[in-house]
């Protein structure tokens, strides 16, 4: 029996909706896909949490998602909120407001579950299934790192490294790099203690989410985004460095003239590129496979959610 499932991924920067038909053999076919940069974490305050204007932008988006879900005969809705909501003092009240005003029941998931669901989605979209991989998912408020062998997650850790968090919290690139390096120091130590440091000769490095797909789109010079060309595209470290060097001297408005850079990411792309570069350097990878698949697809194909 074919089930029509919808998945909502409410991130710190982007809200995404996927509606898909799921088949008994585990396959799924995309019916509808939409994403909106809502910047829910914009103006985040440690004491009060999510800012009022960010909440309103997100509610407006979710009203639209709800209309699409109702219109397309969805039988199951899976909706999750990640870093911004789980870290917010007003996160629980925001979830209640969303349910009351839009009918969308959001589940706040932790970084570990986010990483596992993202890994599940990424594996579904790879052209070839690697025996071992290191995956990283650069979000608006956090970055999740996962190590898998034979499709089975062996290590998942979420770091407080996100493009909105870094961009709004650090005024200069040198401060961003210092924060990135300190967090990666802790990550490497944790992976080392588990005896899981990935060997670039044996492991595939996979980057997913907005930073990775934007870097691929810029590398491909895409005037209009095409997930089919982006998914499984391979970026070299030198190409990522070239893109960074191209964008860094430009103002945010000047960056929007670069093909492949989506409006709403023009001030965030530097932080994301720095996370990507330092991840590749720290683990010794010269190449990265880009995945357009991730948390949304993982939500759709997961047998169940806790």
C-alpha angles and dihedrals in degrees: 000000000000115000124199108218130181125204127195121195109191106192134175092264108012136041114205134187126196124183114189141169109235122204129208092248091062097259122127135193123210113241100171136359129186136165133183129187101231097160092215090176093053112121091009113177122201092219102041102022123206116034119241095239091049090051091051093049089051094047090051089053094047091051087059092047090051091054091052092048092051093045096051102052099248115183099190130031122198113184126173137180121207140187104344095048097040090051097044123104087217095042096113093048089048091054089050091049092050091052093046097047103033106019090236111136107212122200115205107222128195125237094260095056090042090055094047094049091046091051090051090053095045093051089053091059103044118110091220127026108234120214090226133014144173112213128188128188115198109204136172096264106016144012121225122209121197133181117199136179122195089353092303119118113237099171134017126175133167119212126197090243113121132149095238092043092050097041095049095037101044121049098193135044092238090060090048091051091049091053093045093050093048092051092045090051089060092044094052091048091052092048091047091053088055090049090237105120102149120240109222089214092060105027133070116225112216126188120195139179132041102323095050095044092046091052089051092048091051091047089051092045091232115184088186122030115249114183091197091064094041098048110090092006111148121226124192121218089242090056092051089049090050091053091048092050090048095050103035098075093046128091116242091257092050090052090061088070089067111097112243098030110118118218109257093041099068095101095035101050095082093058091047093048091050091052089050095048095047092046091053092046096045094053096036099244120151094183135045129193112219120221123200087188122082143114095358093055091043090055091051098050101035112116090226142335124239 
